Amino acid sequence: MKHMYFLKLNVVSMVYAFLIFVPIELMANVYRISRLTNWQIDTVHIVTLLVILIEVIAGTMILFYLSKKWLDGRKANFWTAILWLPYFLLMMYVFASLFPITNGGDVPNPVTGLFIIGGLIVYPVYIVIINIIGVKKDILQAN
């Protein structure tokens, strides 16, 4: 039964990695999206912002559900704050390998890198907060 928990923990960690992967790729590829779709940069920024907001809200709800149903409020859930990183790096590597930047105009702004670094620093805190809420909900429901 422990191997099943380990599998579920890793699937949840993959979901966490995907949840940060999508916004980063959208932010980093604004010029590429604009070039390929023939949209104006402002349109791409608005669509990117909307997709990120929807993804964060829906992703958070999915993670609350998965944490409650699969992870049973264990303290081992906090490993997801570390386990998402290898999956994220793998996703980044695969994406960069499959879709390399071949057009010099597709290179993101340096400021985009600062936003990405800030997001990656804050993201483990977000994961820990979701886990704390999940653990407390299970403790409160047990009483």
Backbone as CSV, one residue per row, in Angstrom:
resi,resn,N_x,N_y,N_z,CA_x,CA_y,CA_z,C_x,C_y,C_z
1,MET,0.821,-1.197,0.000,0.000,0.000,0.000,0.862,1.257,0.000
2,LYS,2.079,1.164,0.568,2.952,2.333,0.609,3.413,2.721,-0.782
3,HIS,3.590,1.730,-1.666,4.011,2.048,-3.022,2.938,2.843,-3.759
4,MET,1.675,2.609,-3.416,0.588,3.364,-4.047,0.623,4.823,-3.586
5,TYR,0.901,5.044,-2.313,1.027,6.417,-1.814,2.195,7.122,-2.496
6,PHE,3.304,6.405,-2.676,4.474,6.973,-3.340,4.136,7.384,-4.768
7,LEU,3.376,6.549,-5.464,2.956,6.866,-6.828,2.050,8.100,-6.846
8,LYS,1.104,8.148,-5.932,0.193,9.294,-5.850,0.948,10.566,-5.499
9,LEU,1.912,10.473,-4.605,2.727,11.632,-4.232,3.485,12.167,-5.445
10,ASN,4.004,11.273,-6.268,4.727,11.692,-7.453,3.797,12.262,-8.524
11,VAL,2.603,11.724,-8.653,1.643,12.283,-9.608,1.244,13.694,-9.191
12,VAL,1.005,13.897,-7.918,0.675,15.237,-7.420,1.861,16.181,-7.644
13,SER,3.064,15.686,-7.447,4.255,16.516,-7.699,4.357,16.887,-9.176
14,MET,3.983,15.967,-10.067,3.961,16.275,-11.499,2.931,17.354,-11.815
15,VAL,1.791,17.281,-11.155,0.764,18.311,-11.363,1.280,19.665,-10.885
16,TYR,1.947,19.684,-9.736,2.559,20.930,-9.262,3.565,21.466,-10.280
17,ALA,4.383,20.588,-10.843,5.378,21.010,-11.831,4.695,21.567,-13.075
18,PHE,3.642,20.906,-13.516,2.924,21.379,-14.698,2.259,22.723,-14.438
19,LEU,1.795,22.914,-13.200,1.114,24.150,-12.829,2.041,25.362,-12.908
20,ILE,3.323,25.197,-12.701,4.272,26.308,-12.834,4.899,26.322,-14.229
21,PHE,4.961,25.180,-14.887,5.551,25.075,-16.215,4.754,25.882,-17.248
22,VAL,3.450,25.770,-17.232,2.613,26.438,-18.240,2.767,27.958,-18.188
23,PRO,2.632,28.609,-17.032,2.808,30.068,-17.028,4.205,30.507,-17.456
24,ILE,5.219,29.769,-17.055,6.581,30.148,-17.421,6.764,30.060,-18.934
25,GLU,6.282,28.996,-19.533,6.420,28.865,-20.984,5.591,29.908,-21.722
26,LEU,4.429,30.228,-21.205,3.617,31.271,-21.848,4.315,32.628,-21.773
27,MET,4.882,32.943,-20.606,5.580,34.224,-20.463,6.836,34.276,-21.323
28,ALA,7.553,33.175,-21.396,8.816,33.156,-22.119,8.633,33.115,-23.635
29,ASN,7.468,32.733,-24.093,7.250,32.566,-25.531,6.233,33.533,-26.116
30,VAL,6.108,34.711,-25.520,5.146,35.701,-26.002,5.450,36.092,-27.449
31,TYR,6.699,36.345,-27.753,7.049,36.770,-29.112,6.841,35.645,-30.116
32,ARG,7.133,34.438,-29.721,6.921,33.284,-30.605,5.437,33.083,-30.868
33,ILE,4.625,33.176,-29.817,3.172,33.030,-29.976,2.639,34.126,-30.892
34,SER,3.116,35.340,-30.695,2.685,36.462,-31.534,3.070,36.229,-32.993
35,ARG,4.271,35.763,-33.234,4.740,35.527,-34.604,3.966,34.396,-35.276
36,LEU,3.701,33.321,-34.534,3.028,32.166,-35.119,1.532,32.367,-35.323
37,THR,0.896,33.178,-34.476,-0.548,33.387,-34.578,-0.921,34.684,-35.293
38,ASN,0.082,35.526,-35.577,-0.145,36.847,-36.174,-0.999,37.757,-35.291
39,TRP,-0.947,37.531,-33.976,-1.629,38.401,-33.025,-0.685,39.520,-32.619
40,GLN,-1.263,40.633,-32.207,-0.466,41.720,-31.655,0.067,41.299,-30.289
41,ILE,1.168,41.907,-29.889,1.786,41.572,-28.593,0.801,41.817,-27.451
42,ASP,0.039,42.912,-27.519,-0.931,43.207,-26.455,-1.981,42.107,-26.347
43,THR,-2.431,41.595,-27.474,-3.413,40.511,-27.468,-2.818,39.258,-26.831
44,VAL,-1.585,38.947,-27.184,-0.927,37.770,-26.613,-0.762,37.938,-25.103
45,HIS,-0.409,39.141,-24.648,-0.271,39.381,-23.203,-1.600,39.177,-22.482
46,ILE,-2.690,39.672,-23.057,-4.012,39.534,-22.429,-4.424,38.062,-22.381
47,VAL,-4.261,37.359,-23.498,-4.632,35.943,-23.537,-3.764,35.141,-22.569
48,THR,-2.472,35.452,-22.531,-1.560,34.766,-21.606,-1.984,34.996,-20.160
49,LEU,-2.308,36.239,-19.831,-2.751,36.549,-18.466,-4.024,35.793,-18.112
50,LEU,-4.985,35.754,-19.029,-6.231,35.031,-18.768,-5.988,33.533,-18.590
51,VAL,-5.150,32.956,-19.444,-4.852,31.526,-19.334,-4.156,31.232,-18.004
52,ILE,-3.232,32.093,-17.616,-2.518,31.887,-16.349,-3.484,31.987,-15.169
53,LEU,-4.359,32.976,-15.170,-5.328,33.108,-14.067,-6.249,31.904,-13.976
54,ILE,-6.768,31.460,-15.118,-7.656,30.295,-15.125,-6.903,29.052,-14.661
55,GLU,-5.667,28.909,-15.136,-4.878,27.741,-14.772,-4.541,27.720,-13.287
56,VAL,-4.215,28.866,-12.715,-3.884,28.925,-11.291,-5.113,28.603,-10.442
57,ILE,-6.256,29.162,-10.795,-7.473,28.901,-10.021,-7.901,27.442,-10.152
58,ALA,-7.964,26.942,-11.387,-8.376,25.553,-11.595,-7.330,24.590,-11.030
59,GLY,-6.058,24.900,-11.216,-4.993,24.047,-10.699,-4.993,23.958,-9.189
60,THR,-5.239,25.080,-8.535,-5.301,25.072,-7.069,-6.458,24.216,-6.585
61,MET,-7.605,24.337,-7.245,-8.758,23.515,-6.851,-8.475,22.034,-7.088
62,ILE,-7.838,21.706,-8.209,-7.496,20.308,-8.488,-6.501,19.782,-7.450
63,LEU,-5.533,20.609,-7.088,-4.539,20.167,-6.101,-5.141,19.992,-4.720
64,PHE,-6.088,20.861,-4.341,-6.786,20.649,-3.068,-7.529,19.317,-3.094
65,TYR,-8.193,19.052,-4.213,-8.945,17.805,-4.342,-8.017,16.596,-4.283
66,LEU,-6.924,16.635,-5.072,-5.991,15.509,-5.077,-5.332,15.315,-3.718
67,SER,-4.985,16.416,-3.060,-4.366,16.309,-1.737,-5.333,15.693,-0.740
68,LYS,-6.599,16.046,-0.839,-7.580,15.522,0.102,-7.889,14.049,-0.187
69,LYS,-8.093,13.706,-1.437,-8.486,12.343,-1.797,-7.321,11.356,-1.807
70,TRP,-6.169,11.786,-2.304,-5.064,10.850,-2.498,-4.043,10.842,-1.377
71,LEU,-3.749,12.000,-0.825,-2.609,12.091,0.076,-2.970,11.989,1.547
72,ASP,-4.223,11.927,1.877,-4.697,11.584,3.226,-4.169,12.467,4.347
73,GLY,-3.733,13.671,4.081,-3.290,14.581,5.127,-2.056,14.137,5.881
74,ARG,-1.209,13.351,5.266,0.024,12.905,5.922,1.071,14.014,5.901
75,LYS,1.991,13.918,6.836,3.086,14.891,6.853,4.037,14.666,5.682
76,ALA,4.029,13.482,5.110,4.877,13.193,3.952,4.446,13.990,2.722
77,ASN,3.260,14.584,2.780,2.796,15.421,1.669,3.731,16.589,1.419
78,PHE,4.429,17.002,2.445,5.313,18.157,2.305,6.508,17.862,1.398
79,TRP,6.734,16.599,1.060,7.777,16.255,0.094,7.452,16.836,-1.280
80,THR,6.189,17.125,-1.532,5.828,17.714,-2.828,6.486,19.074,-3.025
81,ALA,6.850,19.747,-1.935,7.529,21.046,-2.043,8.921,20.899,-2.644
82,ILE,9.450,19.676,-2.652,10.760,19.412,-3.258,10.609,18.579,-4.531
83,LEU,9.694,17.611,-4.512,9.568,16.663,-5.622,9.086,17.287,-6.926
84,TRP,8.465,18.455,-6.887,8.008,19.073,-8.131,9.172,19.525,-8.990
85,LEU,10.299,19.849,-8.368,11.428,20.428,-9.090,12.021,19.505,-10.166
86,PRO,12.292,18.220,-9.886,12.819,17.374,-10.972,11.847,17.238,-12.146
87,TYR,10.558,17.147,-11.851,9.574,17.047,-12.931,9.521,18.347,-13.741
88,PHE,9.616,19.469,-13.050,9.638,20.759,-13.737,10.858,20.873,-14.646
89,LEU,12.027,20.501,-14.133,13.243,20.562,-14.941,13.152,19.632,-16.149
90,LEU,12.560,18.465,-15.965,12.373,17.537,-17.079,11.441,18.136,-18.131
91,MET,10.344,18.742,-17.697,9.419,19.376,-18.636,10.100,20.507,-19.404
92,MET,10.886,21.314,-18.695,11.597,22.413,-19.346,12.589,21.882,-20.381
93,TYR,13.312,20.831,-20.013,14.295,20.255,-20.924,13.617,19.692,-22.173
94,VAL,12.546,18.948,-21.981,11.840,18.350,-23.120,11.277,19.443,-24.024
95,PHE,10.676,20.472,-23.435,10.109,21.554,-24.240,11.200,22.285,-25.016
96,ALA,12.303,22.588,-24.357,13.403,23.287,-25.021,14.033,22.421,-26.110
97,SER,14.043,21.121,-25.915,14.589,20.221,-26.934,13.660,20.090,-28.138
98,LEU,12.362,20.018,-27.874,11.401,19.860,-28.963,11.150,21.169,-29.727
99,PHE,11.210,22.297,-29.022,10.905,23.590,-29.634,12.027,24.595,-29.355
100,PRO,13.189,24.400,-29.950,14.288,25.343,-29.703,13.998,26.694,-30.350
101,ILE,14.601,27.733,-29.809,14.443,29.071,-30.378,15.346,29.160,-31.603
102,THR,14.732,29.226,-32.777,15.488,29.314,-34.025,15.429,30.710,-34.623
103,ASN,14.492,31.519,-34.146,14.346,32.885,-34.627,14.832,33.820,-33.516
104,GLY,15.785,34.682,-33.825,16.337,35.590,-32.816,15.306,36.508,-32.196
105,GLY,14.220,36.776,-32.917,13.168,37.642,-32.390,12.311,36.978,-31.326
106,ASP,12.464,35.682,-31.144,11.658,34.953,-30.162,12.276,34.933,-28.771
107,VAL,13.477,35.464,-28.625,14.153,35.464,-27.331,13.374,36.367,-26.365
108,PRO,13.047,35.859,-25.173,12.272,36.675,-24.229,13.088,37.842,-23.666
109,ASN,12.369,38.843,-23.144,13.007,39.980,-22.492,13.748,39.520,-21.238
110,PRO,14.801,40.252,-20.841,15.494,39.909,-19.586,14.584,40.031,-18.360
111,VAL,13.615,40.921,-18.413,12.701,41.098,-17.276,11.860,39.844,-17.065
112,THR,11.558,39.135,-18.141,10.809,37.886,-18.024,11.561,36.904,-17.130
113,GLY,12.869,36.862,-17.268,13.679,35.993,-16.418,13.571,36.350,-14.949
114,LEU,13.487,37.641,-14.658,13.324,38.066,-13.258,11.987,37.604,-12.697
115,PHE,10.922,37.717,-13.505,9.609,37.237,-13.066,9.636,35.722,-12.833
116,ILE,10.313,35.013,-13.722,10.399,33.558,-13.589,11.177,33.180,-12.326
117,ILE,12.295,33.844,-12.075,13.079,33.570,-10.874,12.260,33.854,-9.615
118,GLY,11.551,34.981,-9.603,10.695,35.312,-8.466,9.611,34.272,-8.250
119,GLY,8.992,33.839,-9.343,7.956,32.811,-9.238,8.490,31.492,-8.726
120,LEU,9.670,31.114,-9.181,10.262,29.851,-8.728,10.689,29.900,-7.262
121,ILE,11.025,31.084,-6.778,11.383,31.225,-5.363,10.141,31.132,-4.481
122,VAL,9.040,31.722,-4.917,7.813,31.759,-4.126,7.006,30.460,-4.243
123,TYR,7.185,29.728,-5.326,6.351,28.555,-5.591,6.387,27.491,-4.494
124,PRO,7.542,27.131,-3.933,7.514,26.146,-2.834,6.690,26.608,-1.630
125,VAL,6.644,27.910,-1.395,5.815,28.439,-0.301,4.343,28.187,-0.611
126,TYR,3.949,28.387,-1.865,2.580,28.112,-2.314,2.241,26.636,-2.075
127,ILE,3.165,25.747,-2.415,2.940,24.309,-2.230,2.789,23.975,-0.742
128,VAL,3.634,24.545,0.088,3.559,24.287,1.532,2.236,24.805,2.095
129,ILE,1.784,25.962,1.632,0.505,26.503,2.114,-0.640,25.564,1.750
130,ILE,-0.658,25.055,0.520,-1.706,24.106,0.124,-1.638,22.857,0.997
131,ASN,-0.440,22.380,1.276,-0.302,21.190,2.127,-0.724,21.462,3.561
132,ILE,-0.391,22.637,4.092,-0.804,22.981,5.459,-2.320,23.028,5.559
133,ILE,-2.950,23.651,4.580,-4.421,23.724,4.586,-5.013,22.321,4.481
134,GLY,-4.418,21.472,3.640,-4.906,20.100,3.500,-4.755,19.302,4.778
135,VAL,-3.637,19.448,5.458,-3.402,18.729,6.718,-4.351,19.246,7.792
136,LYS,-4.528,20.561,7.879,-5.422,21.113,8.903,-6.859,20.719,8.657
137,LYS,-7.298,20.667,7.401,-8.660,20.244,7.117,-8.882,18.812,7.573
138,ASP,-7.908,17.926,7.341,-8.031,16.551,7.766,-8.045,16.435,9.288
139,ILE,-7.261,17.246,9.980,-7.223,17.226,11.445,-8.556,17.717,12.001
140,LEU,-9.079,18.805,11.399,-10.352,19.350,11.873,-11.504,18.381,11.620
141,GLN,-11.486,17.679,10.483,-12.556,16.735,10.177,-12.483,15.489,11.059
142,ALA,-11.275,15.155,11.538,-11.127,13.981,12.411,-11.691,14.244,13.796
143,ASN,-11.708,15.507,14.222,-12.206,15.824,15.581,-13.666,15.956,15.623
